[in-house]
Amino acid sequence: MESKTEEFSIGAYAVESHDDRPANFRLYEEYSRCSLQATISSRRERYEKADVKSKRRLEAAVDEEIEGFRVWLVKVKDFNDDSAVHFATSLKSLLLGLPVGSQIGQLFDIIMRR
């Protein structure tokens, strides 16, 4: 019997592609039918201009979208729930246009240069 960690690891890398972007980026673009670059640019602009109340609404909308993406991964792409949660929540700061941490900041720069 596989441990939860092994099960998660297998599911996380089961998506194959010749694209050099992380699988969750490609899957999100398939789900949203919009490029991640366009999404980030648009949301970053809106978030930067928003007042506190509007920022909360934008954050709530992203939370709903993350949940929709998670459900889509489970139902359409046959991900187990743990993998779907990881793939979806790892995009949250990017979907708000806010890079968090040095690695995310580097990925953010890579995406925006494309």
MODELLER restraints for C-alpha pairs under 7 A, 6 or more apart:
rsr = mdl.restraints
at = mdl.atoms
rsr.add(forms.Gaussian(group=physical.xy_distance, feature=features.Distance(at['CA:8:A'], at['CA:82:A']), mean=6.56, stdev=0.5))
rsr.add(forms.Gaussian(group=physical.xy_distance, feature=features.Distance(at['CA:8:A'], at['CA:83:A']), mean=5.76, stdev=0.5))
rsr.add(forms.Gaussian(group=physical.xy_distance, feature=features.Distance(at['CA:11:A'], at['CA:79:A']), mean=6.79, stdev=0.5))
rsr.add(forms.Gaussian(group=physical.xy_distance, feature=features.Distance(at['CA:11:A'], at['CA:83:A']), mean=6.13, stdev=0.5))
rsr.add(forms.Gaussian(group=physical.xy_distance, feature=features.Distance(at['CA:12:A'], at['CA:83:A']), mean=5.77, stdev=0.5))
rsr.add(forms.Gaussian(group=physical.xy_distance, feature=features.Distance(at['CA:15:A'], at['CA:23:A']), mean=6.50, stdev=0.5))
rsr.add(forms.Gaussian(group=physical.xy_distance, feature=features.Distance(at['CA:24:A'], at['CA:87:A']), mean=5.42, stdev=0.5))
rsr.add(forms.Gaussian(group=physical.xy_distance, feature=features.Distance(at['CA:25:A'], at['CA:36:A']), mean=6.92, stdev=0.5))
rsr.add(forms.Gaussian(group=physical.xy_distance, feature=features.Distance(at['CA:29:A'], at['CA:35:A']), mean=5.44, stdev=0.5))
rsr.add(forms.Gaussian(group=physical.xy_distance, feature=features.Distance(at['CA:29:A'], at['CA:36:A']), mean=6.14, stdev=0.5))
rsr.add(forms.Gaussian(group=physical.xy_distance, feature=features.Distance(at['CA:31:A'], at['CA:69:A']), mean=6.83, stdev=0.5))
rsr.add(forms.Gaussian(group=physical.xy_distance, feature=features.Distance(at['CA:37:A'], at['CA:111:A']), mean=5.97, stdev=0.5))
rsr.add(forms.Gaussian(group=physical.xy_distance, feature=features.Distance(at['CA:37:A'], at['CA:112:A']), mean=5.84, stdev=0.5))
rsr.add(forms.Gaussian(group=physical.xy_distance, feature=features.Distance(at['CA:39:A'], at['CA:95:A']), mean=6.85, stdev=0.5))
rsr.add(forms.Gaussian(group=physical.xy_distance, feature=features.Distance(at['CA:40:A'], at['CA:94:A']), mean=6.43, stdev=0.5))
rsr.add(forms.Gaussian(group=physical.xy_distance, feature=features.Distance(at['CA:40:A'], at['CA:95:A']), mean=5.75, stdev=0.5))
rsr.add(forms.Gaussian(group=physical.xy_distance, feature=features.Distance(at['CA:40:A'], at['CA:96:A']), mean=6.81, stdev=0.5))
rsr.add(forms.Gaussian(group=physical.xy_distance, feature=features.Distance(at['CA:40:A'], at['CA:97:A']), mean=4.88, stdev=0.5))
rsr.add(forms.Gaussian(group=physical.xy_distance, feature=features.Distance(at['CA:41:A'], at['CA:97:A']), mean=6.83, stdev=0.5))
rsr.add(forms.Gaussian(group=physical.xy_distance, feature=features.Distance(at['CA:43:A'], at['CA:95:A']), mean=6.96, stdev=0.5))
rsr.add(forms.Gaussian(group=physical.xy_distance, feature=features.Distance(at['CA:43:A'], at['CA:96:A']), mean=5.71, stdev=0.5))
rsr.add(forms.Gaussian(group=physical.xy_distance, feature=features.Distance(at['CA:43:A'], at['CA:97:A']), mean=5.62, stdev=0.5))
rsr.add(forms.Gaussian(group=physical.xy_distance, feature=features.Distance(at['CA:44:A'], at['CA:96:A']), mean=6.15, stdev=0.5))
rsr.add(forms.Gaussian(group=physical.xy_distance, feature=features.Distance(at['CA:44:A'], at['CA:97:A']), mean=4.14, stdev=0.5))
rsr.add(forms.Gaussian(group=physical.xy_distance, feature=features.Distance(at['CA:44:A'], at['CA:98:A']), mean=6.89, stdev=0.5))
rsr.add(forms.Gaussian(group=physical.xy_distance, feature=features.Distance(at['CA:47:A'], at['CA:55:A']), mean=6.08, stdev=0.5))
rsr.add(forms.Gaussian(group=physical.xy_distance, feature=features.Distance(at['CA:62:A'], at['CA:92:A']), mean=6.98, stdev=0.5))
rsr.add(forms.Gaussian(group=physical.xy_distance, feature=features.Distance(at['CA:62:A'], at['CA:95:A']), mean=6.83, stdev=0.5))
rsr.add(forms.Gaussian(group=physical.xy_distance, feature=features.Distance(at['CA:62:A'], at['CA:96:A']), mean=6.99, stdev=0.5))
rsr.add(forms.Gaussian(group=physical.xy_distance, feature=features.Distance(at['CA:66:A'], at['CA:88:A']), mean=5.50, stdev=0.5))
rsr.add(forms.Gaussian(group=physical.xy_distance, feature=features.Distance(at['CA:66:A'], at['CA:89:A']), mean=6.47, stdev=0.5))
rsr.add(forms.Gaussian(group=physical.xy_distance, feature=features.Distance(at['CA:66:A'], at['CA:92:A']), mean=6.92, stdev=0.5))
rsr.add(forms.Gaussian(group=physical.xy_distance, feature=features.Distance(at['CA:69:A'], at['CA:88:A']), mean=6.16, stdev=0.5))
rsr.add(forms.Gaussian(group=physical.xy_distance, feature=features.Distance(at['CA:70:A'], at['CA:84:A']), mean=5.11, stdev=0.5))
rsr.add(forms.Gaussian(group=physical.xy_distance, feature=features.Distance(at['CA:70:A'], at['CA:85:A']), mean=5.87, stdev=0.5))
rsr.add(forms.Gaussian(group=physical.xy_distance, feature=features.Distance(at['CA:70:A'], at['CA:88:A']), mean=5.48, stdev=0.5))
rsr.add(forms.Gaussian(group=physical.xy_distance, feature=features.Distance(at['CA:73:A'], at['CA:79:A']), mean=5.62, stdev=0.5))
rsr.add(forms.Gaussian(group=physical.xy_distance, feature=features.Distance(at['CA:73:A'], at['CA:84:A']), mean=5.75, stdev=0.5))
rsr.add(forms.Gaussian(group=physical.xy_distance, feature=features.Distance(at['CA:74:A'], at['CA:80:A']), mean=6.12, stdev=0.5))
rsr.add(forms.Gaussian(group=physical.xy_distance, feature=features.Distance(at['CA:74:A'], at['CA:81:A']), mean=6.35, stdev=0.5))
rsr.add(forms.Gaussian(group=physical.xy_distance, feature=features.Distance(at['CA:74:A'], at['CA:84:A']), mean=6.35, stdev=0.5))
rsr.add(forms.Gaussian(group=physical.xy_distance, feature=features.Distance(at['CA:93:A'], at['CA:99:A']), mean=5.84, stdev=0.5))
rsr.add(forms.Gaussian(group=physical.xy_distance, feature=features.Distance(at['CA:93:A'], at['CA:100:A']), mean=6.52, stdev=0.5))
rsr.add(forms.Gaussian(group=physical.xy_distance, feature=features.Distance(at['CA:99:A'], at['CA:105:A']), mean=4.89, stdev=0.5))
rsr.add(forms.Gaussian(group=physical.xy_distance, feature=features.Distance(at['CA:99:A'], at['CA:108:A']), mean=6.17, stdev=0.5))
